[in-house]
Amino acid sequence: MRTSLTLALLGSLLAAGGCHSPYVAATVHNGTDQPLQLIEVDYPSASFGTENLAPGADFHYRFKVQGSGGTKLTYTDIAHHDHTSSGPSLHEGAEGQLVIVITPTGAAWKPDTAVLR
């Protein structure tokens, strides 16, 4: 009885304290009136992306930053022109939101200040 009570208490404490793994919640928004193709976002130690993004659509992705370094967006427009945009530097353990808005004139990076810590 005492062992099961101790285990229950320990389980409750672990659940209450919780294990938190930091991550960045990224959103890529197509702010143009044309579909985009081959969207890729590079970040320290990995990358993510999608093949197509319709006008006005969002692509959401969560990732864990391992290591430190810069970010970069590459995408192809409807005329098959490649575009590249450099973003903020991220550090291991970064957490928060990162919004990338692709406009007709380029990309705007909107990182939450917590991401840059």
Rosetta blueprint (number, residue, H / E / L):
1 M L
2 R H
3 T H
4 S H
5 L H
6 T H
7 L H
8 A H
9 L H
10 L H
11 G H
12 S H
13 L H
14 L H
15 A H
16 A H
17 G H
18 G L
19 C L
20 H L
21 S L
22 P L
23 Y L
24 V E
25 A E
26 A E
27 T E
28 V E
29 H E
30 N E
31 G L
32 T L
33 D L
34 Q L
35 P L
36 L E
37 Q E
38 L E
39 I E
40 E E
41 V E
42 D E
43 Y E
44 P L
45 S L
46 A E
47 S E
48 F E
49 G E
50 T E
51 E E
52 N E
53 L E
54 A L
55 P L
56 G L
57 A L
58 D E
59 F E
60 H E
61 Y E
62 R E
63 F E
64 K L
65 V L
66 Q L
67 G L
68 S L
69 G E
70 G E
71 T E
72 K E
73 L E
74 T E
75 Y E
76 T E
77 D L
78 I L
79 A L
80 H L
81 H L
82 D E
83 H E
84 T E
85 S E
86 S E
87 G E
88 P E
89 S E
90 L E
91 H L
92 E L
93 G L
94 A L
95 E L
96 G E
97 Q E
98 L E
99 V E
100 I E
101 V E
102 I E
103 T E
104 P L
105 T L
106 G E
107 A E
108 A E
109 W E
110 K E
111 P E
112 D L
113 T H
114 A H
115 V H
116 L H
117 R L
